[in-house]
Amino acid sequence: MAQTKPTVGHIATDPLRNFKFQVQIQHPTLKNFARMGFMSVSGLNVTTEVIPYREGGMNTTTQKMPGQSDFAPITLSKGLAVGDTQMMDWMKQLFTVMQGQGYGKAGDNFRVNVDVYVLDHPVTSGNTPAKAGFRIYNAWPTAVAFSDLDAGANAIVVQQMTLAHEGFDFKLATDVGSSGVSFNSK
């Protein structure tokens, strides 16, 4: 019986896994914010409205043209840990803008860019290259929420932050090798 070696040819056609990702928030004033670990990121989508119109003499079909595009809010979820105040600190920074109270000082920019990288898998050693990336522009928190507290449950406290933003860019690696994608700083 001939012995066959395992091949890695299938890796070129395998889809990227969704469970290995990294979020980088580029906040200029809040400390320890650069690489927070999240358990989920949702809402990465864009929708363009359709504007239907009809012309006289061409009444058999409706012509369609693109209208405004809108980017859905993005939700980041993570487990709550002692000393983990970054989400609430960022949310409270909005109060300076809205009411003249809260954390931060007038003129601080509460909008930031957020990078989400989908990491290669499987990687057994060295740095893990990012095979896909999203740069989310001018994001800011619209909501911070905590999971229900339930004495009868066997669960963790989860905090969620919902971000409004002004669009995103998407990059995808061109090969299965060690090269990855990245965005230039700011």
SULFEN-V546225 format. One record per backbone hydrogen bond with DSSP energy under -1.0 kcal/mol. CO is the residue of the C=O (numbers start at 1). NH is the residue of the N-H. E is the energy in kcal/mol with one decimal. If there is no record, write none. Layout:
BEGIN
CO,NH,E / CO,NH,E
END
This chain:
BEGIN
8,11,-1.5 / 9,12,-1.1 / 10,13,-1.3 / 10,14,-1.1 / 20,119,-2.6 / 22,117,-2.9 / 24,115,-3.0 / 25,27,-1.4 / 34,25,-1.4 / 40,77,-2.3 / 42,75,-2.7 / 43,45,-1.9 / 45,72,-1.6 / 47,70,-2.8 / 49,67,-2.9 / 51,65,-1.7 / 53,63,-2.4 / 55,58,-1.9 / 63,53,-2.7 / 65,51,-3.1 / 68,49,-2.8 / 70,47,-2.5 / 74,163,-3.5 / 75,42,-2.4 / 76,161,-2.4 / 77,39,-2.6 / 77,40,-1.4 / 78,159,-3.2 / 81,84,-2.1 / 83,85,-1.3 / 85,89,-2.8 / 86,90,-2.3 / 87,91,-2.1 / 88,92,-2.9 / 89,93,-1.3 / 91,94,-1.1 / 94,98,-2.8 / 95,99,-3.0 / 95,101,-1.4 / 105,108,-2.3 / 112,139,-3.3 / 113,26,-2.3 / 114,136,-3.6 / 115,24,-3.1 / 116,134,-2.5 / 117,22,-2.3 / 118,131,-2.7 / 118,132,-1.3 / 129,120,-2.6 / 130,181,-2.2 / 131,173,-2.9 / 132,118,-2.7 / 133,171,-2.5 / 134,116,-2.6 / 135,169,-2.3 / 136,114,-2.2 / 137,166,-2.5 / 139,112,-2.2 / 140,164,-2.6 / 143,162,-2.6 / 145,160,-3.1 / 150,153,-1.6 / 157,80,-3.0 / 158,147,-2.4 / 159,78,-2.2 / 160,145,-2.7 / 161,76,-2.8 / 162,142,-3.3 / 162,143,-1.3 / 163,74,-2.2 / 164,140,-2.0 / 167,137,-2.9 / 169,135,-1.9 / 171,133,-2.5
END
